[in-house]
């Protein structure tokens, strides 16, 4: 089964400076297929430009291309209506819920490093930390 990569997992795969880089990248390299979407790509670029990573736009694009250009990379559109989201109680869950429901709609799992997300009832069976 393929996994949709969320932003934090994609960051771990893309940047050597990430604390989980080695394990995330090893997992990615072992996959016969993995999936990205425009939202995960945009999130990767956005966070890469923050002071935590200090990447230039060109460096962030190159790091992302290093992942997206792999033959194992597949893409899905961010085509899910927000009406498909579960009932949420926090603004902090909106993007995570979108990733979970997008993965579910496309028959995927969601690869994430966010253990709290993995424990959300609405993410059960979809969100998992594969490392």
C-alpha positions as a Markdown table, in Angstrom:
| # | Residue | x | y | z |
|---|---|---|---|---|
| 1 | Unk | 0.0 | 0.0 | 0.0 |
| 2 | Unk | 1.2 | 3.5 | -0.8 |
| 3 | Unk | 1.6 | 6.3 | 1.7 |
| 4 | Unk | 0.8 | 9.9 | 1.2 |
| 5 | Unk | 3.6 | 11.9 | 2.8 |
| 6 | Unk | 2.6 | 14.7 | 5.1 |
| 7 | Unk | 4.6 | 17.8 | 5.5 |
| 8 | Unk | 6.6 | 16.7 | 8.5 |
| 9 | Unk | 7.5 | 13.4 | 7.0 |
| 10 | Unk | 8.5 | 15.1 | 3.7 |
| 11 | Unk | 10.7 | 17.6 | 5.7 |
| 12 | Unk | 12.5 | 14.7 | 7.4 |
| 13 | Unk | 13.1 | 13.0 | 4.1 |
| 14 | Unk | 14.4 | 16.2 | 2.5 |
| 15 | Unk | 16.7 | 17.8 | 5.0 |
| 16 | Unk | 19.8 | 16.2 | 6.5 |
| 17 | Unk | 19.5 | 18.6 | 9.4 |
| 18 | Unk | 16.2 | 17.0 | 10.5 |
| 19 | Unk | 16.5 | 14.8 | 13.6 |
| 20 | Unk | 14.6 | 12.0 | 11.9 |
| 21 | Unk | 16.3 | 12.3 | 8.5 |
| 22 | Unk | 18.2 | 9.0 | 8.5 |
| 23 | Unk | 15.2 | 6.8 | 9.4 |
| 24 | Unk | 12.7 | 8.7 | 7.3 |
| 25 | Unk | 14.9 | 8.6 | 4.2 |
| 26 | Unk | 15.8 | 4.9 | 4.7 |
| 27 | Unk | 12.0 | 4.2 | 4.8 |
| 28 | Unk | 11.4 | 6.3 | 1.7 |
| 29 | Unk | 14.2 | 4.6 | -0.2 |
| 30 | Unk | 12.7 | 1.2 | 0.6 |
| 31 | Unk | 9.3 | 2.0 | -0.9 |
| 32 | Unk | 8.3 | 0.8 | -4.3 |
| 33 | Unk | 5.8 | 3.8 | -4.5 |
| 34 | Unk | 5.0 | 6.8 | -2.4 |
| 35 | Unk | 2.5 | 9.6 | -2.9 |
| 36 | Unk | 2.6 | 13.4 | -2.7 |
| 37 | Unk | 0.0 | 16.1 | -3.2 |
| 38 | Unk | 0.2 | 19.9 | -3.9 |
| 39 | Unk | -0.5 | 20.6 | -0.2 |
| 40 | Unk | 2.4 | 18.5 | 1.0 |
| 41 | Unk | 4.7 | 20.1 | -1.5 |
| 42 | Unk | 3.6 | 23.7 | -0.6 |
| 43 | Unk | 4.0 | 22.9 | 3.1 |
| 44 | Unk | 7.5 | 21.6 | 2.4 |
| 45 | Unk | 8.5 | 24.8 | 0.6 |
| 46 | Unk | 6.8 | 27.0 | 3.2 |
| 47 | Unk | 8.5 | 25.4 | 6.2 |
| 48 | Unk | 11.8 | 25.1 | 4.5 |
| 49 | Unk | 11.9 | 28.9 | 4.1 |
| 50 | Unk | 11.4 | 29.5 | 7.9 |
| 51 | Unk | 14.3 | 30.3 | 10.3 |
| 52 | Unk | 14.3 | 26.7 | 11.4 |
| 53 | Unk | 15.6 | 25.5 | 8.1 |
| 54 | Unk | 16.9 | 28.8 | 6.5 |
| 55 | Unk | 16.7 | 27.4 | 3.0 |
| 56 | Unk | 16.5 | 29.7 | 0.0 |
| 57 | Unk | 13.6 | 29.2 | -2.3 |
| 58 | Unk | 15.9 | 27.6 | -4.9 |
| 59 | Unk | 17.4 | 25.2 | -2.3 |
| 60 | Unk | 13.9 | 24.2 | -1.1 |
| 61 | Unk | 12.8 | 23.6 | -4.7 |
| 62 | Unk | 15.9 | 21.4 | -5.3 |
| 63 | Unk | 15.4 | 19.4 | -2.1 |
| 64 | Unk | 11.8 | 18.8 | -3.0 |
| 65 | Unk | 12.7 | 17.8 | -6.6 |
| 66 | Unk | 15.2 | 15.3 | -5.2 |
| 67 | Unk | 12.2 | 13.5 | -3.8 |
| 68 | Unk | 9.5 | 14.2 | -6.4 |
| 69 | Unk | 11.6 | 13.2 | -9.3 |
| 70 | Unk | 12.1 | 9.7 | -8.1 |
| 71 | Unk | 10.4 | 7.0 | -10.2 |
| 72 | Unk | 8.6 | 5.8 | -7.0 |
| 73 | Unk | 6.9 | 9.2 | -6.6 |
| 74 | Unk | 3.2 | 9.4 | -7.5 |
| 75 | Unk | 0.9 | 12.4 | -7.2 |
| 76 | Unk | -2.7 | 12.9 | -6.2 |
| 77 | Unk | -4.7 | 16.1 | -6.6 |
| 78 | Unk | -5.8 | 17.9 | -3.5 |
| 79 | Unk | -9.3 | 17.4 | -4.8 |
| 80 | Unk | -11.2 | 16.7 | -1.6 |
| 81 | Unk | -14.1 | 18.9 | -0.5 |
| 82 | Unk | -13.8 | 20.3 | 3.0 |
| 83 | Unk | -17.3 | 18.9 | 3.5 |
| 84 | Unk | -15.6 | 15.5 | 3.8 |
| 85 | Unk | -13.7 | 16.4 | 6.9 |
| 86 | Unk | -14.7 | 14.9 | 10.2 |
| 87 | Unk | -16.2 | 17.1 | 13.0 |
| 88 | Unk | -13.2 | 18.9 | 14.5 |
| 89 | Unk | -12.8 | 20.7 | 17.7 |
| 90 | Unk | -9.6 | 22.6 | 17.1 |
| 91 | Unk | -8.2 | 24.8 | 14.3 |
| 92 | Unk | -4.9 | 22.9 | 14.7 |
| 93 | Unk | -6.5 | 19.7 | 13.3 |
| 94 | Unk | -7.8 | 21.1 | 10.0 |
| 95 | Unk | -4.8 | 20.5 | 7.8 |
| 96 | Unk | -4.1 | 17.1 | 9.4 |
| 97 | Unk | -7.7 | 16.0 | 8.9 |
| 98 | Unk | -7.5 | 17.1 | 5.3 |
| 99 | Unk | -4.4 | 14.9 | 4.8 |
| 100 | Unk | -6.0 | 12.0 | 6.5 |
| 101 | Unk | -9.2 | 12.2 | 4.5 |
| 102 | Unk | -7.3 | 12.8 | 1.2 |
| 103 | Unk | -5.3 | 9.7 | 1.9 |
| 104 | Unk | -8.5 | 7.7 | 2.8 |
| 105 | Unk | -10.2 | 8.9 | -0.4 |
| 106 | Unk | -7.3 | 7.7 | -2.5 |
| 107 | Unk | -6.9 | 4.4 | -0.8 |
| 108 | Unk | -3.6 | 5.4 | 0.9 |
| 109 | Unk | -2.1 | 5.5 | 4.3 |
| 110 | Unk | -0.7 | 8.8 | 5.6 |
| 111 | Unk | 3.0 | 8.8 | 6.6 |
| 112 | Unk | 3.6 | 11.2 | 9.4 |
| 113 | Unk | 5.9 | 11.7 | 12.3 |
| 114 | Unk | 3.1 | 13.2 | 14.4 |
| 115 | Unk | 2.3 | 10.7 | 17.1 |
| 116 | Unk | -0.6 | 12.9 | 18.4 |
| 117 | Unk | -2.2 | 12.8 | 14.9 |
| 118 | Unk | -1.8 | 9.0 | 14.8 |
| 119 | Unk | -3.9 | 8.8 | 18.1 |
| 120 | Unk | -6.8 | 10.9 | 16.8 |
| 121 | Unk | -9.9 | 8.8 | 16.5 |
| 122 | Unk | -10.7 | 10.2 | 13.0 |
| 123 | Unk | -7.2 | 9.2 | 11.8 |
| 124 | Unk | -7.3 | 5.6 | 13.0 |
| 125 | Unk | -6.2 | 3.2 | 10.4 |
| 126 | Unk | -4.9 | 5.9 | 8.1 |
| 127 | Unk | -2.3 | 8.0 | 9.8 |
| 128 | Unk | 0.8 | 6.1 | 10.9 |
| 129 | Unk | 4.4 | 6.7 | 11.7 |
| 130 | Unk | 6.2 | 4.2 | 9.5 |
| 131 | Unk | 9.7 | 4.8 | 11.1 |
